[in-house]
Amino acid sequence: KNKNHVLLQGESGTGKKRMARGIHQASPRVAGPMISLCCGDMAAELLEQELFGVMCAPDISRPGRLELASGGTLFLDEIEKLPKKTAAALAAALREGKAHRLGEMVVRPIDVRIIADCDGDLKRLTERGLFDRSLYDIVSRSVIRMPALRNRREDIPLLAEQIICELAEQHRMERKRLLPETLTLLEEYD
């Protein structure tokens, strides 16, 4: 419930995205948007345009996700794949509380909380010079390490039940139940 930016670290499949949604929903920013951007899905130039926005023509520009998330949360999935140049520009925008779209000189205020996730050890990547230190210093004030599911097998029945409940509600279906032998199989799977 604090105002810190948050870094979620853990293996793929540990529930970092679900945790990010929970943090946003429990925060004072819940009335604002939660906007997501996967840093590993696109080329560096396109990623920068998606993050900051871009001027398309002299009279036409579109906002980036940083601007769209203002008043709420920007979830950066796979932040370790953010190019260093883009990461440094993001750090500067967060420090100053303002940003501009690519190709424009108009500076716009931003008020956003970053929740980032990383499959690896972002501190180690930063120490090796593979990630921008200024952005690491900003997002690493609150770090939550997500243990692998194989280390918390007792959570599997609860998580499975919750996911089945959400899917049933989403698809307007009757809620299904997992058989005890199915739960045992899930708990024993590495």
N, CA, C and O of each residue as an XYZ file, in Angstrom:
760
protein
N       0.816     -1.203      0.000
C       0.000      0.000      0.000
C       0.856      1.263      0.000
O       0.325      2.373      0.007
N       2.189      1.098     -0.008
C       3.037      2.288     -0.072
C       3.107      2.803     -1.513
O       2.456      2.257     -2.404
N       3.886      3.835     -1.732
C       3.972      4.445     -3.060
C       5.184      3.966     -3.846
O       5.397      4.402     -4.978
N       5.980      3.075     -3.264
C       7.196      2.617     -3.931
C       6.896      1.881     -5.222
O       5.853      1.246     -5.381
N       7.848      1.988     -6.139
C       7.824      1.125     -7.308
C       8.181     -0.273     -6.791
O       8.820     -0.399     -5.746
N       7.776     -1.317     -7.510
C       7.956     -2.686     -7.022
C       8.605     -3.534     -8.103
O       8.270     -3.431     -9.283
N       9.542     -4.376     -7.676
C      10.173     -5.354     -8.564
C       9.807     -6.749     -8.079
O      10.076     -7.107     -6.933
N       9.194     -7.531     -8.956
C       8.841     -8.914     -8.650
C       9.853     -9.810     -9.344
O      10.036     -9.726    -10.558
N      10.508    -10.665     -8.575
C      11.509    -11.557     -9.148
C      11.131    -12.993     -8.869
O      10.671    -13.325     -7.776
N      11.327    -13.850     -9.868
C      11.042    -15.260     -9.713
C      11.003    -15.952    -11.058
O      10.936    -15.311    -12.107
N      11.046    -17.249    -11.008
C      11.007    -18.047    -12.233
C       9.715    -17.800    -12.990
O       8.733    -17.310    -12.433
N       9.732    -18.144    -14.252
C       8.524    -18.092    -15.060
C       7.481    -19.025    -14.452
O       7.794    -20.149    -14.059
N       6.240    -18.550    -14.378
C       5.167    -19.381    -13.849
C       4.948    -19.279    -12.351
O       4.170    -20.053    -11.794
N       5.614    -18.340    -11.682
C       5.455    -18.229    -10.222
C       4.295    -17.315     -9.821
O       4.005    -17.175     -8.632
N       3.637    -16.699    -10.787
C       2.482    -15.861    -10.475
C       2.803    -14.384    -10.332
O       2.114    -13.664     -9.609
N       3.848    -13.927    -11.019
C       4.243    -12.519    -10.897
C       3.174    -11.576    -11.462
O       2.905    -10.526    -10.877
N       2.571    -11.941    -12.584
C       1.526    -11.090    -13.171
C       0.314    -11.013    -12.251
O      -0.270     -9.945    -12.068
N      -0.053    -12.134    -11.682
C      -1.182    -12.176    -10.750
C      -0.861    -11.318     -9.513
O      -1.727    -10.602     -9.009
N       0.375    -11.395     -9.036
C       0.795    -10.594     -7.886
C       0.751     -9.106     -8.229
O       0.322     -8.290     -7.413
N       1.194     -8.756     -9.432
C       1.162     -7.348     -9.860
C      -0.270     -6.816     -9.852
O      -0.515     -5.701     -9.390
N      -1.212     -7.605    -10.359
C      -2.624     -7.193    -10.344
C      -3.113     -7.000     -8.911
O      -3.833     -6.046     -8.617
N      -2.720     -7.909     -8.024
C      -3.123     -7.807     -6.624
C      -2.554     -6.575     -5.950
O      -3.246     -5.915     -5.174
N      -1.295     -6.255     -6.236
C      -0.665     -5.059     -5.661
C      -1.397     -3.811     -6.144
O      -1.698     -2.913     -5.357
N      -1.680     -3.762     -7.442
C      -2.403     -2.600     -7.989
C      -3.782     -2.464     -7.336
O      -4.188     -1.366     -6.956
N      -4.494     -3.580     -7.209
C      -5.852     -3.539     -6.664
C      -5.873     -3.177     -5.180
O      -6.876     -2.663     -4.685
N      -4.783     -3.439     -4.470
C      -4.722     -3.106     -3.043
C      -4.117     -1.727     -2.795
O      -4.027     -1.283     -1.651
N      -3.706     -1.055     -3.859
C      -3.002      0.222     -3.704
C      -3.967      1.406     -3.760
O      -5.114      1.261     -4.181
N      -3.498      2.564     -3.336
C      -4.314      3.773     -3.464
C      -4.573      4.156     -4.927
O      -5.419      5.006     -5.203
N      -3.845      3.530     -5.867
C      -3.985      3.828     -7.294
C      -5.027      2.949     -7.987
O      -5.116      2.950     -9.215
N      -5.805      2.209     -7.221
C      -6.754      1.253     -7.797
C      -7.770      1.933     -8.721
O      -8.251      1.304     -9.664
N      -8.103      3.186     -8.473
C      -9.056      3.895     -9.333
C      -8.428      4.253    -10.683
O      -9.140      4.532    -11.647
N      -7.086      4.245    -10.747
C      -6.388      4.540    -11.995
C      -6.199      3.274    -12.809
O      -6.480      2.175    -12.333
N      -5.726      3.427    -14.030
C      -5.559      2.267    -14.903
C      -4.345      1.419    -14.522
O      -3.398      1.905    -13.903
N      -4.393      0.154    -14.902
C      -3.206     -0.702    -14.852
C      -2.911     -1.072    -16.298
O      -3.657     -1.819    -16.932
N      -1.817     -0.540    -16.801
C      -1.411     -0.734    -18.188
C      -0.191     -1.648    -18.196
O       0.722     -1.482    -17.386
N      -0.177     -2.612    -19.113
C       0.929     -3.575    -19.196
C       1.732     -3.374    -20.469
O       1.207     -2.950    -21.499
N       3.016     -3.687    -20.372
C       3.900     -3.679    -21.539
C       4.916     -4.794    -21.359
O       5.653     -4.825    -20.374
N       4.949     -5.715    -22.324
C       5.942     -6.790    -22.291
C       7.187     -6.305    -23.022
O       7.143     -6.040    -24.224
N       8.280     -6.192    -22.306
C       9.517     -5.636    -22.860
C      10.255     -6.611    -23.770
O      11.191     -6.207    -24.460
N       9.865     -7.871    -23.790
C      10.565     -8.859    -24.596
C       9.879     -9.194    -25.895
O      10.347    -10.066    -26.627
N       8.765     -8.515    -26.209
C       7.965     -8.890    -27.370
C       8.249     -8.117    -28.643
O       7.742     -8.490    -29.701
N       9.046     -7.048    -28.583
C       9.182     -6.209    -29.772
C      10.578     -5.625    -29.912
O      11.382     -5.650    -28.981
N      10.841     -5.100    -31.100
C      12.126     -4.470    -31.403
C      12.300     -3.215    -30.544
O      11.318     -2.615    -30.108
N      13.549     -2.824    -30.304
C      13.883     -1.706    -29.420
C      13.167     -0.414    -29.809
O      12.622      0.269    -28.941
N      13.158     -0.066    -31.101
C      12.538      1.184    -31.547
C      11.031      1.167    -31.302
O      10.464      2.156    -30.837
N      10.393      0.062    -31.609
C       8.952     -0.067    -31.392
C       8.620     -0.056    -29.898
O       7.610      0.514    -29.484
N       9.462     -0.678    -29.109
C       9.272     -0.696    -27.658
C       9.316      0.722    -27.090
O       8.506      1.080    -26.236
N      10.259      1.519    -27.565
C      10.375      2.906    -27.110
C       9.123      3.710    -27.496
O       8.639      4.525    -26.711
N       8.606      3.475    -28.709
C       7.384      4.152    -29.155
C       6.191      3.730    -28.296
O       5.363      4.561    -27.922
N       6.110      2.439    -27.988
C       5.014      1.938    -27.155
C       5.079      2.522    -25.743
O       4.049      2.816    -25.137
N       6.277      2.683    -25.233
C       6.459      3.185    -23.873
C       6.183      4.684    -23.772
O       5.449      5.118    -22.885
N       6.766      5.479    -24.677
C       6.690      6.932    -24.582
C       5.648      7.574    -25.493
O       5.274      8.725    -25.271
N       5.178      6.869    -26.497
C       4.287      7.454    -27.486
C       5.104      8.013    -28.629
O       6.332      8.065    -28.557
N       4.418      8.435    -29.696
C       5.141      8.884    -30.880
C       4.289      9.874    -31.676
O       3.062      9.780    -31.713
N       4.972     10.817    -32.306
C       4.305     11.731    -33.218
C       4.252     11.038    -34.575
O       5.290     10.693    -35.138
N       3.059     10.835    -35.094
C       2.867     10.117    -36.364
C       2.905     11.074    -37.552
O       3.384     10.711    -38.626
N       2.408     12.283    -37.367
C       2.361     13.321    -38.396
C       2.391     14.662    -37.661
O       2.245     14.693    -36.439
N       2.575     15.760    -38.378
C       2.669     17.055    -37.692
C       1.503     17.350    -36.730
O       1.708     17.979    -35.692
N       0.314     16.910    -37.059
C      -0.836     17.190    -36.200
C      -1.337     15.975    -35.440
O      -2.317     16.058    -34.700
N      -0.673     14.857    -35.621
C      -1.165     13.613    -35.029
C      -0.060     12.942    -34.224
O       1.042     12.707    -34.721
N      -0.381     12.642    -32.973
C       0.542     11.845    -32.161
C      -0.298     10.940    -31.279
O      -1.478     11.195    -31.039
N       0.326      9.893    -30.809
C      -0.415      8.985    -29.933
C       0.365      8.802    -28.638
O       1.596      8.782    -28.638
N      -0.367      8.668    -27.531
C       0.299      8.522    -26.239
C       0.917      7.135    -26.089
O       0.469      6.165    -26.701
N       1.941      7.068    -25.273
C       2.560      5.790    -24.945
C       1.945      5.220    -23.680
O       1.106      5.853    -23.038
N       2.365      4.042    -23.339
C       1.796      3.372    -22.165
C       2.142      4.098    -20.870
O       1.370      4.062    -19.911
N       3.293      4.753    -20.840
C       3.688      5.524    -19.655
C       2.670      6.635    -19.394
O       2.255      6.852    -18.256
N       2.282      7.317    -20.431
C       1.296      8.393    -20.317
C      -0.097      7.832    -20.019
O      -0.832      8.395    -19.207
N      -0.457      6.737    -20.665
C      -1.779      6.130    -20.461
C      -1.948      5.624    -19.024
O      -3.058      5.602    -18.493
N      -0.843      5.222    -18.407
C      -0.897      4.679    -17.045
C      -0.864      5.766    -15.976
O      -0.947      5.463    -14.786
N      -0.745      7.017    -16.383
C      -0.645      8.096    -15.410
C      -1.853      8.092    -14.482
O      -2.997      8.001    -14.928
N      -1.581      8.192    -13.188
C      -2.622      8.089    -12.172
C      -2.818      6.667    -11.692
O      -3.561      6.422    -10.741
N      -2.154      5.730    -12.349
C      -2.295      4.320    -12.000
C      -0.956      3.607    -11.989
O       0.036      4.119    -11.470
N      -0.944      2.414    -12.572
C       0.221      1.528    -12.524
C       0.637      1.117    -13.925
O      -0.206      0.808    -14.767
N       1.942      1.115    -14.172
C       2.492      0.565    -15.409
C       3.215     -0.721    -15.044
O       4.192     -0.703    -14.295
N       2.732     -1.838    -15.577
C       3.349     -3.140    -15.324
C       4.303     -3.449    -16.464
O       3.878     -3.602    -17.609
N       5.594     -3.543    -16.156
C       6.617     -3.861    -17.147
C       7.018     -5.321    -16.999
O       7.765     -5.687    -16.092
N       6.515     -6.137    -17.898
C       6.799     -7.558    -17.908
C       8.154     -7.785    -18.580
O       8.439     -7.192    -19.620
N       8.978     -8.633    -17.993
C      10.326     -8.945    -18.512
C      11.170     -7.674    -18.637
O      11.753     -7.411    -19.689
N      11.231     -6.901    -17.574
C      11.955     -5.624    -17.595
C      13.432     -5.804    -17.937
O      14.070     -4.885    -18.450
N      13.972     -6.983    -17.655
C      15.385     -7.225    -17.953
C      15.687     -7.127    -19.446
O      16.850     -6.982    -19.824
N      14.669     -7.202    -20.304
C      14.854     -7.130    -21.758
C      14.703     -5.710    -22.289
O      14.778     -5.492    -23.498
N      14.494     -4.749    -21.405
C      14.391     -3.348    -21.805
C      15.781     -2.857    -22.209
O      16.717     -2.961    -21.417
N      15.938     -2.322    -23.425
C      17.264     -1.822    -23.847
C      17.768     -0.739    -22.894
O      16.977      0.023    -22.339
N      19.080     -0.675    -22.709
C      19.664      0.267    -21.742
C      19.306      1.717    -22.042
O      19.038      2.488    -21.120
N      19.298      2.096    -23.307
C      18.972      3.476    -23.683
C      17.532      3.808    -23.280
O      17.269      4.876    -22.726
N      16.618      2.902    -23.555
C      15.204      3.105    -23.209
C      15.033      3.106    -21.690
O      14.264      3.898    -21.145
N      15.755      2.214    -21.015
C      15.685      2.146    -19.553
C      16.177      3.442    -18.923
O      15.586      3.919    -17.954
N      17.244      4.015    -19.454
C      17.774      5.283    -18.932
C      16.771      6.416    -19.155
O      16.590      7.264    -18.282
N      16.116      6.431    -20.325
C      15.108      7.458    -20.618
C      13.906      7.304    -19.682
O      13.348      8.299    -19.219
N      13.511      6.070    -19.405
C      12.402      5.823    -18.482
C      12.765      6.280    -17.074
O      11.947      6.900    -16.395
N      13.974      5.982    -16.634
C      14.424      6.411    -15.306
C      14.379      7.933    -15.190
O      13.941      8.469    -14.172
N      14.832      8.622    -16.227
C      14.819     10.090    -16.212
C      13.380     10.611    -16.143
O      13.099     11.550    -15.398
N      12.480     10.015    -16.906
C      11.073     10.437    -16.902
C      10.444     10.217    -15.531
O       9.678     11.057    -15.059
N      10.761      9.102    -14.892
C      10.205      8.810    -13.568
C      10.748      9.780    -12.516
O      10.008     10.234    -11.643
N      12.046     10.094    -12.603
C      12.648     11.039    -11.661
C      12.044     12.440    -11.806
O      11.765     13.114    -10.815
N      11.849     12.862    -13.054
C      11.354     14.217    -13.322
C       9.834     14.325    -13.229
O       9.296     15.417    -13.049
N       9.147     13.197    -13.352
C       7.683     13.223    -13.338
C       7.086     13.788    -14.610
O       5.956     14.277    -14.610
N       7.852     13.720    -15.706
C       7.356     14.195    -16.997
C       8.068     13.469    -18.134
O       9.185     12.970    -17.992
N       7.376     13.432    -19.260
C       7.919     12.731    -20.432
C       7.381     13.392    -21.689
O       6.428     14.170    -21.641
N       8.008     13.071    -22.812
C       7.491     13.565    -24.092
C       7.466     12.412    -25.087
O       8.255     11.470    -25.009
N       6.538     12.522    -26.014
C       6.401     11.519    -27.056
C       7.552     11.662    -28.034
O       8.060     12.765    -28.233
N       7.972     10.562    -28.649
C       9.072     10.593    -29.610
C       8.696     11.479    -30.791
O       7.612     11.343    -31.359
N       9.586     12.376    -31.153
C       9.341     13.283    -32.265
C       8.649     14.572    -31.855
O       8.459     15.457    -32.690
N       8.269     14.697    -30.594
C       7.604     15.896    -30.095
C       8.489     16.596    -29.063
O       9.384     15.992    -28.473
N       8.216     17.872    -28.867
C       8.924     18.608    -27.826
C       7.990     18.944    -26.663
O       8.436     19.490    -25.654
N       6.704     18.626    -26.793
C       5.730     18.900    -25.743
C       5.998     17.965    -24.563
O       5.992     16.744    -24.713
N       6.231     18.549    -23.396
C       6.494     17.764    -22.196
C       5.185     17.622    -21.425
O       4.492     18.607    -21.170
N       4.859     16.392    -21.061
C       3.613     16.111    -20.351
C       3.929     15.542    -18.968
O       4.872     14.766    -18.811
N       3.134     15.931    -17.963
C       3.357     15.369    -16.622
C       2.921     13.901    -16.572
O       1.953     13.511    -17.224
N       3.632     13.111    -15.807
C       3.244     11.713    -15.580
C       3.257     11.456    -14.077
O       4.067     12.019    -13.340
N       2.363     10.616    -13.650
C       2.299     10.197    -12.253
C       1.971      8.716    -12.286
O       0.804      8.329    -12.342
N       2.999      7.900    -12.251
C       2.795      6.470    -12.450
C       3.628      5.664    -11.466
O       4.733      6.054    -11.089
N       3.079      4.551    -11.067
C       3.817      3.595    -10.231
C       4.220      2.436    -11.137
O       3.400      1.897    -11.880
N       5.480      2.068    -11.062
C       5.981      0.950    -11.858
C       5.943     -0.326    -11.018
O       6.426     -0.359     -9.887
N       5.364     -1.359    -11.592
C       5.530     -2.710    -11.059
C       6.190     -3.475    -12.191
O       5.632     -3.594    -13.281
N       7.374     -3.990    -11.928
C       8.132     -4.687    -12.958
C       8.353     -6.126    -12.539
O       8.432     -6.433    -11.349
N       8.453     -7.016    -13.535
C       8.823     -8.385    -13.194
C      10.041     -8.799    -13.987
O      10.315     -8.291    -15.074
N      10.762     -9.741    -13.403
C      12.018    -10.218    -13.980
C      12.177    -11.692    -13.638
O      12.029    -12.090    -12.482
N      12.477    -12.497    -14.646
C      12.683    -13.930    -14.416
C      14.043    -14.219    -13.790
O      14.206    -15.226    -13.102
N      15.017    -13.346    -14.024
C      16.367    -13.564    -13.508
C      16.661    -12.667    -12.312
O      15.749    -12.162    -11.658
N      17.933    -12.480    -12.042
C      18.388    -11.639    -10.937
C      18.787    -10.279    -11.515
O      19.877    -10.129    -12.066
N      17.903     -9.299    -11.386
C      18.126     -7.985    -11.994
C      19.332     -7.273    -11.385
O      20.018     -6.521    -12.077
N      19.594     -7.500    -10.112
C      20.758     -6.888     -9.469
C      22.047     -7.385    -10.129
O      22.953     -6.605    -10.423
N      22.107     -8.673    -10.349
C      23.294     -9.258    -10.982
C      23.452     -8.752    -12.420
O      24.566     -8.461    -12.854
N      22.352     -8.647    -13.153
C      22.411     -8.126    -14.528
C      22.899     -6.683    -14.530
O      23.647     -6.277    -15.420
N      22.476     -5.912    -13.536
C      22.899     -4.513    -13.422
C      24.385     -4.430    -13.104
O      25.108     -3.623    -13.689
N      24.836     -5.267    -12.177
C      26.260     -5.283    -11.814
C      27.146     -5.675    -12.993
O      28.283     -5.216    -13.093
N      26.639     -6.508    -13.870
C      27.394     -6.936    -15.057
C      27.278     -5.938    -16.211
O      27.836     -6.164    -17.285
N      26.554     -4.830    -15.992
C      26.414     -3.800    -17.016
C      25.391     -4.131    -18.091
O      25.382     -3.496    -19.146
N      24.535     -5.106    -17.846
C      23.552     -5.523    -18.852
C      22.194     -4.841    -18.669
O      21.308     -4.976    -19.513
N      22.036     -4.105    -17.557
C      20.792     -3.380    -17.302
C      21.150     -2.021    -16.725
O      22.134     -1.895    -15.996
N      20.365     -1.007    -17.044
C      20.634      0.364    -16.615
C      20.531      0.523    -15.098
O      19.502      0.205    -14.503
N      21.604      1.018    -14.480
C      21.644      1.169    -13.022
C      20.620      2.171    -12.505
O      20.016      1.941    -11.457
N      20.410      3.278    -13.215
C      19.479      4.296    -12.715
C      18.054      3.750    -12.620
O      17.347      4.056    -11.660
N      17.620      2.951    -13.592
C      16.279      2.362    -13.513
C      16.241      1.272    -12.455
O      15.242      1.130    -11.749
N      17.322      0.497    -12.333
C      17.364     -0.523    -11.279
C      17.203      0.125     -9.901
O      16.456     -0.376     -9.061
N      17.903      1.238     -9.671
C      17.818      1.915     -8.375
C      16.388      2.380     -8.079
O      15.967      2.400     -6.922
N      15.656      2.748     -9.109
C      14.277      3.206     -8.925
C      13.339      2.034     -8.632
O      12.556      2.098     -7.684
N      13.407      0.970     -9.426
C      12.435     -0.126     -9.271
C      12.775     -1.100     -8.150
O      11.923     -1.889     -7.742
N      13.999     -1.058     -7.649
C      14.407     -2.064     -6.662
C      14.221     -1.617     -5.210
O      14.751     -2.258     -4.303
N      13.497     -0.556     -4.979
C      13.280     -0.106     -3.598
C      12.417     -1.094     -2.824
O      12.587     -1.268     -1.617
N      11.497     -1.736     -3.521
C      10.681     -2.795     -2.919
C      10.787     -4.017     -3.835
O      10.262     -4.020     -4.948
N      11.465     -5.039     -3.354
C      11.649     -6.263     -4.138
C      10.868     -7.393     -3.471
O      10.979     -7.616     -2.266
N      10.085     -8.092     -4.270
C       9.357     -9.259     -3.784
C       9.862    -10.456     -4.564
O       9.743    -10.504     -5.788
N      10.424    -11.416     -3.858
C      10.917    -12.633     -4.499
C       9.814    -13.686     -4.439
O       9.317    -14.030     -3.367
N       9.449    -14.182     -5.605
C       8.360    -15.152     -5.714
C       8.971    -16.550     -5.754
O       9.708    -16.870     -6.686
N       8.679    -17.382     -4.765
C       9.242    -18.736     -4.775
C       8.588    -19.587     -5.861
O       7.431    -19.375     -6.222
N       9.336    -20.533     -6.363
C       8.816    -21.453     -7.379
C       7.680    -22.281     -6.784
O       7.685    -22.584     -5.591
N       6.725    -22.638     -7.602
C       5.572    -23.409     -7.139
C       5.994    -24.768     -6.575
O       5.345    -25.297     -5.672
N       7.073    -25.326     -7.103
C       7.536    -26.626     -6.584
C       8.009    -26.519     -5.125
O       8.109    -27.527     -4.426
N       8.299    -25.291     -4.673
C       8.711    -25.059     -3.282
C       7.538    -24.686     -2.383
O       7.721    -24.477     -1.183
N       6.358    -24.604     -2.940
C       5.165    -24.284     -2.158
C       3.973    -25.084     -2.680
O       2.923    -24.535     -3.013
N       4.170    -26.380     -2.738
C       3.160    -27.294     -3.293
C       1.816    -27.217     -2.567
O       0.770    -27.493     -3.155
N       1.851    -26.847     -1.308
C       0.601    -26.759     -0.542
C      -0.327    -25.670     -1.083
O      -1.519    -25.663     -0.774
N       0.210    -24.756     -1.884
C      -0.610    -23.697     -2.487
C      -1.343    -24.163     -3.745
O      -2.287    -23.508     -4.188
N      -0.925    -25.272     -4.316
C      -1.476    -25.715     -5.607
C      -2.988    -25.914     -5.563
O      -3.672    -25.410     -6.454
N      -3.554    -26.621     -4.578
C      -5.019    -26.772     -4.579
C      -5.767    -25.433     -4.505
O      -6.782    -25.250     -5.177
N      -5.267    -24.507     -3.692
C      -5.913    -23.199     -3.567
C      -5.828    -22.397     -4.869
O      -6.802    -21.781     -5.302
N      -4.649    -22.420     -5.476
C      -4.462    -21.702     -6.737
C      -5.319    -22.312     -7.846
O      -5.956    -21.589     -8.612
N      -5.333    -23.633     -7.931
C      -6.128    -24.312     -8.957
C      -7.609    -23.968     -8.788
O      -8.302    -23.679     -9.764
N      -8.076    -24.000     -7.571
C      -9.478    -23.674     -7.277
C      -9.798    -22.230     -7.688
O     -10.837    -21.969     -8.295
N      -8.918    -21.317     -7.360
C      -9.126    -19.911     -7.702
C      -9.154    -19.706     -9.217
O     -10.007    -18.983     -9.731
N      -8.235    -20.334     -9.921
C      -8.168    -20.189    -11.380
C      -9.413    -20.781    -12.034
O      -9.972    -20.181    -12.952
N      -9.849    -21.941    -11.573
C     -11.062    -22.567    -12.116
C     -12.275    -21.663    -11.861
O     -13.131    -21.515    -12.733
N     -12.347    -21.075    -10.697
C     -13.441    -20.168    -10.343
C     -13.436    -18.943    -11.273
O     -14.485    -18.547    -11.782
N     -12.273    -18.354    -11.491
C     -12.157    -17.191    -12.368
C     -12.547    -17.532    -13.797
O     -13.252    -16.763    -14.451
N     -12.086    -18.698    -14.293
C     -12.417    -19.107    -15.657
C     -13.904    -19.365    -15.823
O     -14.486    -18.995    -16.843
N     -14.523    -19.991    -14.839
C     -15.964    -20.256    -14.900
C     -16.737    -18.940    -14.953
O     -17.684    -18.800    -15.726
N     -16.332    -17.987    -14.135
C     -16.993    -16.685    -14.120
C     -16.781    -15.949    -15.440
O     -17.711    -15.351    -15.983
N     -15.566    -15.995    -15.946
C     -15.218    -15.312    -17.196
C     -16.027    -15.861    -18.377
O     -16.453    -15.104    -19.250
N     -16.235    -17.178    -18.398
C     -16.939    -17.825    -19.517
C     -18.408    -18.113    -19.206
O     -19.108    -18.772    -19.975
N     -18.852    -17.602    -18.061
C     -20.250    -17.789    -17.625
C     -20.647    -19.268    -17.658
O     -21.674    -19.651    -18.219
N     -19.810    -20.060    -17.046
C     -20.048    -21.505    -16.975
C     -20.222    -21.914    -15.516
O     -19.870    -21.180    -14.592
N     -20.765    -23.086    -15.346
C     -20.852    -23.644    -14.000
C     -19.440    -23.999    -13.538
O     -18.622    -24.494    -14.313
N     -19.175    -23.736    -12.260
C     -17.838    -23.997    -11.710
C     -17.578    -25.493    -11.635
O     -18.426    -26.257    -11.175
N     -16.419    -25.898    -12.083
C     -16.030    -27.302    -12.057
C     -15.187    -27.574    -10.812
O     -14.668    -26.651    -10.185
N     -15.062    -28.837    -10.470
C     -14.250    -29.249     -9.315
C     -13.173    -30.215     -9.788
O     -13.385    -31.030    -10.686
N     -12.013    -30.097     -9.154
C     -10.926    -31.045     -9.436
C     -11.065    -32.254     -8.518
O     -11.338    -32.116     -7.326
N     -10.877    -33.421     -9.083
C     -10.912    -34.644     -8.289
C      -9.676    -34.700     -7.389
O      -8.632    -34.155     -7.748
N      -9.776    -35.348     -6.226
C      -8.613    -35.460     -5.330
C      -7.394    -36.070     -6.017
O      -6.268    -35.637     -5.774
N      -7.609    -37.068     -6.871
C      -6.458    -37.680     -7.560
C      -5.812    -36.708     -8.561
O      -4.612    -36.797     -8.818
N      -6.598    -35.789     -9.122
C      -6.049    -34.771    -10.024
C      -5.191    -33.789     -9.233
O      -4.108    -33.405     -9.673
N      -5.683    -33.386     -8.065
C      -4.905    -32.491     -7.214
C      -3.590    -33.138     -6.781
O      -2.549    -32.482     -6.748
N      -3.644    -34.428     -6.451
C      -2.435    -35.152     -6.076
C      -1.437    -35.164     -7.232
O      -0.241    -34.952     -7.033
N      -1.937    -35.413     -8.436
C      -1.088    -35.423     -9.622
C      -0.437    -34.046     -9.839
O       0.750    -33.965    -10.154
N      -1.204    -32.984     -9.672
C      -0.662    -31.630     -9.820
C       0.388    -31.329     -8.760
O       1.423    -30.734     -9.061
N       0.131    -31.735     -7.525
C       1.066    -31.463     -6.425
C       2.380    -32.237     -6.593
O       3.429    -31.772     -6.147
N       2.332    -33.396     -7.222
C       3.542    -34.215     -7.379
C       4.335    -33.870     -8.642
O       5.471    -34.317     -8.799
N       3.755    -33.089     -9.529
C       4.427    -32.751    -10.787
C       5.505    -31.698    -10.545
O       5.228    -30.657     -9.951
N       6.724    -31.957    -10.997
C       7.827    -31.002    -10.782
C       7.815    -29.856    -11.765
O       8.679    -28.982    -11.704
